[in-house]
Amino acid sequence: MRKRFALATMRPERSKLVALAALCLVSLGASCDKGSSKQPQSAAAAAPAAPGDRIEKLDGVDISELTDAELELWTGLVNEQLSPCGDPMSVARCVTSKHKCGACITAARYLTRLVMEGYDRTTIEQHYGGRFGDKGKVELELDGSRVRGAPMAPVTIVEFSDFQCPFCGAAHPELARLLREFDGQVKLVFKHFPLSAHSRAIPAARAAESAAKQGKFWEMHDALFEHQRALEDADLERYAQMVGLDVERFKTDFASKEIEERVDADRKQGETLKLEGTPTVFVNGRLLREPLKALPAYLKEELEL
């Protein structure tokens, strides 16, 4: 039987214990946690369809692998959730009417995937509302942020991360792989969100920004994640030399107010967004509520919109 993805979190006081297990993470659905909690946004629903009016099949949406129980859940969802195209109609009605915006069929496929992954109705409605609801999109300040990938790519991943967080370390190779897989279609924007439980997170962030002053942000970014258990000042200087920086200039920049403010600006933005932990990922301005394991499918759907 298919199993739903589990989204685990880690309390700050347990971070040292979990770090030893970071390399064993396979679900990429965990995060280092600030300790707060927030309920996801619920989806808006269309007026329930009368039993005889329910649409039970949609062209272009494969439901052949759904069990009887899953099919019943899916049918209810596509007939109840509002179309992402702005008209007061259900996803199913939008697809059958061949709406010109084209997002309805992607929305129907998204609901199908969530059902197949084993999510319950409430969670699916929350995920759908966050992805397609009017209030699900946020404006992220990206000016001056570090970008990897094609600048004009249609899909933007924004990652709020902590260099000492083991779950961020586990996410690092997966995000790098996705940039290669979706070359030219996806770009990654990195934001600092150092957690107070991680004493070396801020120095590591400052090291990355100091390297950026010499055009080597991503080289330092990669080195820091690849050596997460060695982030003392001497280690940071060693990585600066390793990636080809002028070490004396690096040390001067590292101690500067400019670098301190640069890291702090990202952290404050994360606090304004009420982030709960790291890594936190946004895709085209919408919070990714699923585990990172689901990101490849999510990106393919996003490229259809």
C-alpha positions as CSV (number, residue, x, y, z in Angstrom):
1,M,0.0,0.0,0.0
2,R,1.2,3.5,-0.8
3,K,2.3,5.5,2.3
4,R,1.9,9.2,2.8
5,F,5.0,11.3,3.2
6,A,5.6,12.1,6.9
7,L,6.8,15.6,7.7
8,A,8.9,15.3,10.9
9,T,10.5,18.2,12.7
10,M,13.4,18.5,15.1
11,R,13.4,20.6,18.3
12,P,16.5,22.8,18.7
13,E,17.6,21.0,21.9
14,R,17.8,17.7,20.0
15,S,19.8,19.0,17.0
16,K,23.1,17.6,18.1
17,L,21.7,14.1,18.4
18,V,20.0,14.2,15.1
19,A,23.0,15.5,13.3
20,L,24.6,12.1,13.5
21,A,21.7,10.6,11.6
22,A,21.4,13.2,8.9
23,L,23.1,11.1,6.3
24,C,20.5,8.4,6.8
25,L,17.6,10.7,5.9
26,V,15.7,9.3,2.9
27,S,12.4,11.0,3.0
28,L,13.8,14.6,2.9
29,G,10.7,15.5,4.9
30,A,12.3,16.8,8.1
31,S,13.4,20.2,9.4
32,C,15.3,21.9,12.2
33,D,12.5,23.5,14.2
34,K,12.2,26.8,16.0
35,G,9.6,25.3,18.3
36,S,6.5,27.2,17.1
37,S,3.4,25.8,15.4
38,K,1.1,27.2,12.7
39,Q,-1.9,25.7,11.1
40,P,-1.8,25.6,7.3
41,Q,-4.4,27.5,5.2
42,S,-7.5,25.6,4.2
43,A,-8.7,25.6,0.7
44,A,-11.8,27.3,-0.5
45,A,-14.5,25.0,-1.8
46,A,-17.0,25.3,-4.5
47,A,-20.7,24.6,-3.8
48,P,-21.2,20.8,-3.4
49,A,-22.4,19.1,-6.6
50,A,-25.6,17.2,-6.5
51,P,-24.9,13.4,-6.7
52,G,-26.2,13.2,-10.3
53,D,-24.0,16.2,-11.3
54,R,-20.7,14.9,-10.0
55,I,-18.0,14.6,-12.6
56,E,-16.2,11.2,-12.1
57,K,-13.7,11.2,-15.0
58,L,-11.5,13.9,-16.5
59,D,-9.7,13.8,-19.8
60,G,-5.9,14.0,-19.3
61,V,-6.0,12.9,-15.6
62,D,-5.0,9.3,-15.0
63,I,-6.9,7.8,-12.1
64,S,-6.5,4.2,-13.1
65,E,-4.3,3.3,-10.1
66,L,-6.7,4.7,-7.5
67,T,-8.4,2.3,-5.1
68,D,-12.2,2.5,-4.7
69,A,-11.7,4.5,-1.5
70,E,-9.2,6.8,-3.1
71,L,-11.4,7.3,-6.2
72,E,-14.3,8.3,-3.9
73,L,-12.0,10.8,-2.1
74,W,-10.6,12.2,-5.4
75,T,-14.1,12.6,-6.9
76,G,-15.3,14.6,-4.0
77,L,-12.2,16.8,-4.0
78,V,-12.2,17.7,-7.7
79,N,-15.9,18.5,-7.5
80,E,-15.6,20.6,-4.4
81,Q,-12.3,22.5,-4.6
82,L,-12.4,25.8,-6.4
83,S,-10.8,26.2,-9.8
84,P,-7.4,28.0,-9.7
85,C,-8.5,30.1,-12.7
86,G,-10.5,32.6,-10.8
87,D,-14.0,31.6,-11.8
88,P,-16.6,30.3,-9.3
89,M,-16.5,26.7,-10.4
90,S,-15.0,23.4,-9.3
91,V,-11.8,22.0,-10.6
92,A,-13.7,19.3,-12.4
93,R,-16.1,21.7,-14.0
94,C,-13.2,23.9,-15.1
95,V,-11.4,20.9,-16.8
96,T,-14.5,19.7,-18.6
97,S,-15.3,23.2,-19.8
98,K,-11.7,23.4,-21.2
99,H,-11.1,26.7,-19.5
100,K,-8.6,28.9,-21.4
101,C,-6.3,29.3,-18.4
102,G,-5.2,25.7,-18.5
103,A,-4.3,25.5,-14.8
104,C,-7.3,23.4,-13.9
105,I,-6.0,20.1,-15.3
106,T,-2.7,20.6,-13.4
107,A,-4.8,21.2,-10.3
108,A,-6.7,18.0,-10.9
109,R,-3.5,16.1,-11.4
110,Y,-2.1,17.6,-8.2
111,L,-5.1,16.4,-6.2
112,T,-4.7,13.0,-7.8
113,R,-1.1,12.8,-6.7
114,L,-1.9,13.8,-3.1
115,V,-4.6,11.2,-2.9
116,M,-2.2,8.5,-4.3
117,E,0.3,9.5,-1.7
118,G,-2.1,8.8,1.1
119,Y,-3.0,12.2,2.5
120,D,-6.3,12.6,4.2
121,R,-9.0,15.0,3.0
122,T,-8.2,17.8,5.5
123,T,-4.5,17.7,4.7
124,I,-5.2,17.7,0.9
125,E,-7.5,20.7,1.3
126,Q,-4.8,22.5,3.2
127,H,-2.1,21.7,0.6
128,Y,-4.4,22.7,-2.2
129,G,-5.4,26.0,-0.5
130,G,-1.7,26.9,0.0
131,R,-0.8,26.1,-3.6
132,F,-3.8,27.6,-5.4
133,G,-5.7,29.8,-2.9
134,D,-5.8,33.6,-3.1
135,K,-4.0,33.9,0.3
136,G,-1.4,31.2,-0.4
137,K,1.1,33.4,-2.3
138,V,3.6,35.7,-0.5
139,E,5.9,38.4,-1.8
140,L,9.5,37.6,-1.1
141,E,12.2,40.2,-1.2
142,L,14.8,38.7,-3.6
143,D,16.9,41.8,-4.5
144,G,20.6,41.1,-3.7
145,S,19.9,37.4,-2.9
146,R,22.2,34.6,-4.1
147,V,20.8,32.9,-7.2
148,R,21.9,29.6,-8.7
149,G,20.6,28.5,-12.1
150,A,19.2,30.4,-15.1
151,P,18.2,33.9,-14.0
152,M,15.1,33.9,-16.3
153,A,13.9,30.4,-15.3
154,P,10.1,30.3,-15.0
155,V,10.2,28.5,-11.6
156,T,12.0,30.0,-8.6
157,I,12.8,28.0,-5.5
158,V,13.5,30.1,-2.4
159,E,15.2,28.2,0.4
160,F,15.6,29.6,3.9
161,S,18.4,27.5,5.3
162,D,20.9,27.1,8.2
163,F,24.4,25.8,7.4
164,Q,24.5,23.9,10.7
165,C,21.1,22.2,10.3
166,P,21.5,18.5,9.4
167,F,18.3,18.5,7.5
168,C,19.5,21.4,5.4
169,G,22.6,19.4,4.8
170,A,20.6,16.5,3.6
171,A,18.5,18.7,1.3
172,H,21.6,20.3,-0.3
173,P,22.5,17.5,-2.8
174,E,18.8,17.0,-3.7
175,L,18.4,20.6,-4.6
176,A,21.6,20.5,-6.6
177,R,20.4,17.5,-8.4
178,L,17.0,19.2,-9.2
179,L,18.8,22.2,-10.7
180,R,20.7,19.8,-13.0
181,E,17.5,17.9,-13.9
182,F,15.5,21.1,-14.6
183,D,18.4,23.0,-16.1
184,G,17.2,26.3,-17.5
185,Q,13.7,25.9,-16.1
186,V,14.4,26.3,-12.3
187,K,16.6,28.6,-10.3
188,L,17.4,28.4,-6.6
189,V,17.5,31.5,-4.3
190,F,19.3,31.0,-1.0
191,K,18.2,32.8,2.2
192,H,19.9,32.7,5.5
193,F,17.8,31.6,8.5
194,P,20.3,30.7,11.2
195,L,18.6,29.1,14.2
196,S,19.6,30.1,17.8
197,A,20.1,26.5,18.7
198,H,23.0,26.3,16.2
199,S,25.9,28.3,17.6
200,R,28.0,28.1,14.4
201,A,25.1,28.9,12.0
202,I,25.7,32.7,12.0
203,P,29.5,32.5,11.5
204,A,28.9,30.0,8.7
205,A,26.4,32.4,7.1
206,R,28.9,35.3,7.4
207,A,31.5,33.2,5.8
208,A,29.3,32.5,2.8
209,E,28.5,36.2,2.4
210,S,32.2,37.1,2.8
211,A,33.0,34.7,0.0
212,A,30.3,36.4,-2.1
213,K,32.3,39.6,-1.9
214,Q,34.9,37.8,-4.0
215,G,32.4,36.1,-6.3
216,K,32.6,32.7,-4.5
217,F,29.3,32.4,-2.6
218,W,28.2,29.1,-4.1
219,E,31.7,27.6,-3.7
220,M,31.7,28.4,0.0
221,H,28.0,27.4,0.3
222,D,28.9,23.9,-1.0
223,A,32.0,23.6,1.2
224,L,30.0,24.5,4.3
225,F,27.4,21.9,3.7
226,E,29.9,19.3,2.8
227,H,31.8,19.9,6.1
228,Q,28.9,20.7,8.5
229,R,30.5,19.2,11.5
230,A,33.6,21.5,11.2
231,L,32.4,25.1,11.3
232,E,34.8,26.8,13.8
233,D,36.6,30.0,12.7
234,A,39.7,28.1,11.7
235,D,37.7,25.8,9.6
236,L,36.0,28.7,7.8
237,E,39.3,30.3,7.0
238,R,40.5,26.9,5.7
239,Y,37.5,26.7,3.4
240,A,38.2,30.3,2.2
241,Q,41.6,29.2,1.2
242,M,40.3,26.0,-0.3
243,V,37.8,27.8,-2.6
244,G,40.5,30.3,-3.7
245,L,39.7,33.4,-1.7
246,D,42.1,36.2,-0.6
247,V,42.0,35.0,3.0
248,E,43.0,38.3,4.6
249,R,40.2,40.1,2.7
250,F,37.8,37.3,3.7
251,K,38.7,37.9,7.4
252,T,38.1,41.6,7.1
253,D,34.8,41.2,5.4
254,F,33.8,38.5,7.8
255,A,34.1,40.9,10.7
256,S,32.4,43.8,8.9
257,K,29.0,45.4,9.8
258,E,27.9,45.0,6.1
259,I,28.1,41.2,6.3
260,E,26.4,41.1,9.7
261,E,23.5,43.2,8.3
262,R,23.3,41.1,5.1
263,V,22.7,37.9,7.1
264,D,20.4,39.6,9.5
265,A,18.2,41.0,6.7
266,D,17.5,37.4,5.5
267,R,16.8,36.2,9.1
268,K,14.4,39.1,9.8
269,Q,12.5,38.3,6.5
270,G,12.1,34.7,7.7
271,E,10.8,35.9,11.1
272,T,8.3,38.2,9.3
273,L,7.1,35.1,7.4
274,K,6.8,33.3,10.7
275,L,9.0,30.4,9.6
276,E,9.0,27.4,11.8
277,G,12.3,25.9,11.0
278,T,14.8,25.0,8.2
279,P,14.9,24.2,5.5
280,T,11.8,26.1,4.5
281,V,11.1,26.2,0.7
282,F,8.9,28.4,-1.4
283,V,8.2,27.7,-5.0
284,N,7.1,30.7,-7.0
285,G,6.1,32.5,-3.9
286,R,4.1,29.6,-2.3
287,L,5.2,27.6,0.7
288,L,6.1,24.0,-0.1
289,R,3.9,22.1,2.4
290,E,5.0,18.7,1.2
291,P,8.4,17.0,2.1
292,L,11.3,17.8,-0.3
293,K,10.9,14.2,-1.6
294,A,7.8,15.5,-3.4
295,L,9.6,18.5,-5.0
296,P,10.4,16.8,-8.4
297,A,6.7,16.1,-9.0
298,Y,5.8,19.6,-7.7
299,L,8.2,21.3,-10.1
300,K,6.9,19.3,-13.1
301,E,3.4,20.5,-12.1
302,E,4.5,24.0,-11.7
303,L,6.0,24.0,-15.2
304,E,2.6,23.1,-16.6
305,L,0.9,26.1,-15.1
